[in-house]
Amino acid sequence: MSWSETLLDASYRGVKLLVMNENLQAQRSLSEHGVPYRDGDDVEDLGRGARRFALNVVLFGTNYEIELQNLLAALDTSGPGELIHPFYGSVSVVAQDWNVQHHADHPDYAEVSLQFLERTPAEPFFARQFEFVDVGVLDSDTGPTWQDGLLDLFGQIDALMATVQQWIGGGWVGLLENVLGLPGIGLRLGQLRSQIGGVLAGVLGLSGSSKSAASFDPLFDIPRTPVEIRSAIGAYTDPDSTAAPLTITRSILAQDNLPTSMPGAASLDADAARTATAFIVAARQGQVLTPATIAAVPAGLLEQAEPDPVQATAWALVALVITELALAQASAVATVLDAEKTTPTLNPDELESLVGSARGLAQAAIVLHRRLYGVEQALQVIEPLRAVAALVLATARQVVLQRPPLIERTVESAACLRLLAHRWYGDHSRAAELLRLNPTLRTPYVIAQGEVLRAYAS
């Protein structure tokens, strides 16, 4: 079929074009990587650049001046426009340059040379689009509020714990079935009973519970074990509701509600106990897990068809305890952050420490599930954990944004904090605020000239 039978009516921004000839140009971006003393280059294709459409069009006749004005107006319009190319159809382009020529021998006639660049819209930074819910809209009559965000967090924790207990409990049943077909069944059952009982006793010891881990046999009442562990961790990490809010905050800030090592570590496999303790210590300090610590978790152990029951049970217990700790800490930190919105008691460093512990434990739990379990199984726990960690971070961010910007101010002349508060804000009662923002200040009653303090801008 000849192109003379398939030509389209050319136009740009709706202005008709009579095309005399056209030219298409394109070029690919290439990166050449040469090696000294070796012939040739390694050429990397970085993609094609914008296509260039060059058109020569004519305008003639009695009304050619009106047509020329319309065309020039279309070309002067900024931004991309639609070009109907006679061969290539509809293309989104930007007019780059044009040239209008008149000839003395051709009255009522003009030739216009046009060059267009093809426009390919940039992909958004996130290809997936998410609906952002700002949990910090504190006084909004419509849409989610701060309290809605916290309720959502607690709801996710409850749903997540049901999922965790289901996976862990089901895994233990399978491990016990594997033991029946292995030699030395009596020794292995004794090791499993020792591991589960030791961890349970360690967790119960944290909470000061009067219960005894020997009150039931964990091998024959497997569903009860995760429930007991969760109950003990909840009693240990959740603040006492009868205590004063400031006492609760200080207790969580001092991390009195977090263990310093893996509960029942002495009864576990040595590698599992050592790695779990490293995870907890890093979370308490708000540090990111090192690659070496992450690599210590055996990849895919709990998705194997027949893993070693003793080792697998140890790591399953570690995953359960750290996940429970992560979620309990997130609940406790969220409670503190909710109180902070009405009565500020923490400085930015303390807020960072609180959020760091919650996010550190969440990261530890995510790493354990990602390394130990299969992808589909792990994602059911990892995704809610990520949402909980993100919500804690967003909540802390809103606490910070409620307050004026934090700046550094120089003391112009010796004074006490009350006098400084009066000078800077006209309110001497804000001395307590200055003391909270400068916890390292040793002599608030006499501050030397030239000392730099952190203070709110207004």
Secondary structure as UniProt FT lines:
FT   HELIX           3..5
FT   STRAND          11..12
FT   TURN            13..14
FT   STRAND          15..16
FT   STRAND          18..25
FT   STRAND          28..34
FT   TURN            36..37
FT   STRAND          41..48
FT   STRAND          52..60
FT   TURN            62..63
FT   HELIX           64..76
FT   STRAND          81..85
FT   TURN            86..88
FT   STRAND          89..101
FT   TURN            104..105
FT   TURN            107..108
FT   STRAND          109..118
FT   TURN            135..136
FT   TURN            138..139
FT   HELIX           146..179
FT   TURN            180..181
FT   HELIX           185..207
FT   HELIX           213..215
FT   TURN            218..220
FT   TURN            222..223
FT   HELIX           224..237
FT   TURN            241..242
FT   HELIX           245..253
FT   TURN            254..257
FT   TURN            263..264
FT   HELIX           265..267
FT   HELIX           270..284
FT   TURN            285..286
FT   HELIX           291..295
FT   TURN            299..300
FT   HELIX           301..303
FT   HELIX           309..340
FT   TURN            341..342
FT   HELIX           348..372
FT   HELIX           375..401
FT   STRAND          406..410
FT   HELIX           417..425
FT   HELIX           428..430
FT   HELIX           431..437
FT   TURN            439..440
FT   TURN            444..445
FT   TURN            449..450
FT   STRAND          452..456
//
